[in-house]
Amino acid sequence: MSDTSLENPARTVNTGPLRSVVVPMLRPPMLYAGLLIFGTAVETVPIQCA
């Protein structure tokens, strides 16, 4: 749940809270989740040593 104290000033200046507050707050968790998924995918790929 996001803090509404950040969304109210966004509404005051006629900017949607989704674009100006929520999306920037979601960028770091989405990046970390992507890195975790990528790391798990790379870990499952078999590598043959010659």
N, C-alpha and C positions, 0 to 999 in steps of 0.2 A: 504494500500500500504506500503510495507516495504521500508526501507531506503537502497538504493543501495550502500551506503558507507560501509555497513557491508558485502554485498555480494561480492564486489570486492576483499577484502583481502582473502576471502575464495577461490575464483578462483585462486588467486596468488599461494596458497600452494596446488593446485590441489585437493581441496576438494569441493564437490558439495555444492552450496549455500543452496540447499533445506535441506540437512541433518544437516549442521553445523550452519546455521543461522535461517532459517525460522521455522523449527520444534521446536527448543527451545523457539523461541519467541511466538509460538502458544500454548505452554503448559499451562501457567496460564489462558488465556481466555477459553480454553477447559475445564480446571478443574472447573472454576467458573460457566461455562454454565452447566456442569454436576451436580454440586451441586444445582444449581437453578432448574434444571429439577427434580432432586431427591426430593428436598424440596416440589415442587409443587405436585409431585406424592404422597408423604406421606401425604400432606395436604388433598388430595381428598379421602383418604381411611377412610371409616366410622369406628369409634371406639365406641363400645357399653359399657356403664357403667352398672355394675351389681347392 
